[in-house]
Amino acid sequence: MGASPWGACVVTPARFGNHGARLLAKHIGIVAVSPEGSALCYREIAQRASHIKARADRPLITLHNIPFANYLEAIQAGDWESVGQMLCWSADTLAAAGADFCILPDNAAHHAIQFAEAGSPIPWINMIDVVAKVVCDEHRRTVGILGTKLVMRGSIYQTVLGMHGVIVHAPDEDDSEAIDHIIFSELVEGDVLQESRLLMLSAIDKLASQGCEGVILGSTETPLLFASERPSLPTYDPVGLLVDEAIRQSIQSA
């Protein structure tokens, strides 16, 4: 890692004076992939942290990103080793910044998390495991999934939930194509269109008719569509659940 062009600046809690000298919470590192999804994750953690009454329990947050286009190129080429190397680079940078653990608010990139975990200097909270635990704790036996085609047709959630006896249903091919397009052409840019919201709601209704008891919003940006209208099924927002777990681990006793 090269020297900072701004010179040495080591920040410790004491640098914040009386407001930070007794900081006890663990430092959360965010490994950013898509800009919109990572921003949503950061904002939610920051908002939650600001409402923690005790100042010492408010975690520090550091975010590191490699350009999203780099990830897209590697994912589209099926080069998961390169994706893992980029994730590991972010983890190394976050560790150097003082993070105690890191989180990855991106569904597709979890295909490569094993590469990142293997060489990481700090632990990771695995978002897929967090979601699976909540789904199982609520005794769901069949759930639907919305996301990119890689997530809907892949094995990220399917394998982990399948090991617990939970069946995962994806939308039909036409809906899957349309949802994939909505995510990559609209949601990753922060655009929310009414016709896209209606298509997603219709896809959830179809999953409900197939016996699904809930639906995983398997794209970081998907919750943007449901800010004003709730789907017909209970939803599992992986990033929201990841934030819950990150906050919990950051303030638990060392």
Secondary structure, 3 states (H helix, E strand, C coil): CCCCCCCCCCCCHHHHHHHCCCCCCCCEEEEECCHHHHHHHHHHHHHHHHCCCCHHHCCCEEEEECCHHHHHHHHHCCCHHHHHHHHHHHHHHHHHCCCCEEECCCCHHHHHHHHHHHCCCCCEECHHHHHHHHHHHCCCCEEEEECCHHHHHCCHHHHHHHCCCCEEECCCHHHHHHHHHHHHHCHHHCCCCHHHHHHHHHHHHHHHHCCCCCEEECCCCHHHHHCCCCCCCCEECHHHHHHHHHHHHHHCCC
